[in-house]
């Protein structure tokens, strides 16, 4: 990830025993990256499908402004899942590498505008 990127970040979330989190067993999911938090129930996270089948990955759309706000060189990342049976399980805190950028203005907001 580089500061200033804008795309849907693909993630895989698994339980410690390797069980995958799927749209069928997930009531909600929160993913926190630094100070940014996104939620499945709020529509901020979507399951990835290819040819009508769940791929095992979730997509977390990130805006250019959101990635510009990420600290470098690492941002803490954690997910918490609420299952359809009501149980809630969190993942260990991880880190995502974030490369800095000298282009610190959002697209369209450059010095030439």
DATA-V128099 format. One line per field, one symbol per residue. ss: DSSP state (H for helix, E for strand, - for the rest). burial: I if it has 9 or more other ideal C-beta (glycine too) atoms within 8 Angstrom, else O. Layout:
ss=???
burial=???
//
This chain:
ss=-E----EEEEE--E-----E-----EEEEEEEE--EEEE-----EEEEEE--EEEEEEEEEE-HHHHH----EEEEEEEEEEE----EEE---EEEEEE--------------
burial=IIIIIOOOIIIOIOOOOOOOIIOOOIOIIIIIIIOIOIIIOOOOIIIIOOOOOOOOIIIIIIOIOIIIOIOOOIIIIIIIIIIOOOOOOOIOOOOIOIIOIOOOOOOOOOOOO
//
